[in-house]
Amino acid sequence: MNDISRSNSTGAGPVLTKFSNTGCCPSEPAKKPPGTYICIECGDAHITFRTAVDEYKVKCPKCNTMMVRKPTPLT
């Protein structure tokens, strides 16, 4: 224990930012990009989002599977 140096300098430890992923703190849920999402399982449901949404919101309301983003053509 004598080999541990005591320093009064700042910045000696790791810096935590809101973008660091250390696993110690709960993080925000993953965001999905805006667009039209369709269900590939049942084919009935489609939802259009104008802004980025949480990952859990893109589940099919009918069969509860993850919906996929419909590819949009480039303009």
C-alpha positions as CSV (number, residue, x, y, z in Angstrom):
1,M,0.0,0.0,0.0
2,N,3.0,2.3,0.3
3,D,3.5,2.4,-3.5
4,I,0.2,4.3,-4.0
5,S,1.0,7.9,-4.7
6,R,-1.2,10.6,-3.4
7,S,-1.7,13.4,-5.8
8,N,-3.7,16.6,-5.5
9,S,-3.8,17.1,-9.2
10,T,-7.1,17.2,-11.0
11,G,-7.9,15.0,-13.9
12,A,-6.1,11.9,-12.6
13,G,-9.2,9.7,-12.9
14,P,-11.5,8.7,-15.7
15,V,-13.7,11.4,-17.0
16,L,-17.4,10.6,-17.2
17,T,-19.5,12.3,-19.8
18,K,-23.0,11.7,-21.0
19,F,-21.6,9.9,-24.0
20,S,-19.4,7.5,-22.1
21,N,-20.6,3.9,-21.6
22,T,-19.1,2.6,-18.5
23,G,-21.9,0.2,-17.5
24,C,-22.2,1.8,-14.0
25,C,-25.1,4.1,-14.8
26,P,-28.4,3.5,-16.6
27,S,-28.3,4.8,-20.1
28,E,-31.0,6.2,-22.3
29,P,-32.8,3.6,-24.5
30,A,-31.6,3.2,-28.0
31,K,-33.3,5.6,-30.5
32,K,-34.6,4.5,-33.9
33,P,-34.5,7.0,-36.8
34,P,-37.7,8.6,-38.1
35,G,-39.5,6.9,-41.0
36,T,-42.2,4.4,-41.7
37,Y,-42.0,1.1,-39.8
38,I,-43.8,-2.0,-41.0
39,C,-44.4,-5.4,-39.4
40,I,-42.8,-8.2,-41.3
41,E,-44.5,-10.8,-39.1
42,C,-48.2,-10.0,-39.6
43,G,-48.0,-7.4,-42.4
44,D,-51.0,-5.5,-41.1
45,A,-49.4,-2.7,-39.1
46,H,-47.4,0.3,-40.3
47,I,-46.5,3.3,-38.2
48,T,-44.9,6.6,-39.4
49,F,-42.7,8.5,-37.0
50,R,-41.6,12.1,-37.8
51,T,-38.9,12.2,-35.1
52,A,-36.5,9.7,-33.5
53,V,-38.3,7.3,-31.2
54,D,-37.3,4.9,-28.4
55,E,-36.7,1.3,-29.5
56,Y,-39.6,-0.1,-27.5
57,K,-42.1,2.0,-29.4
58,V,-41.5,0.3,-32.7
59,K,-43.1,-3.0,-31.6
60,C,-46.1,-4.1,-33.6
61,P,-49.3,-3.4,-31.6
62,K,-50.9,-6.6,-33.0
63,C,-48.3,-9.3,-32.6
64,N,-45.7,-7.5,-30.4
65,T,-42.7,-8.2,-32.7
66,M,-40.1,-5.6,-33.6
67,M,-41.1,-3.6,-36.7
68,V,-38.5,-2.8,-39.4
69,R,-38.0,0.5,-41.1
70,K,-39.3,0.7,-44.7
71,P,-36.6,1.7,-47.1
72,T,-37.3,5.0,-48.7
73,P,-36.0,5.9,-52.2
74,L,-33.5,8.7,-52.5
75,T,-34.9,12.0,-53.9
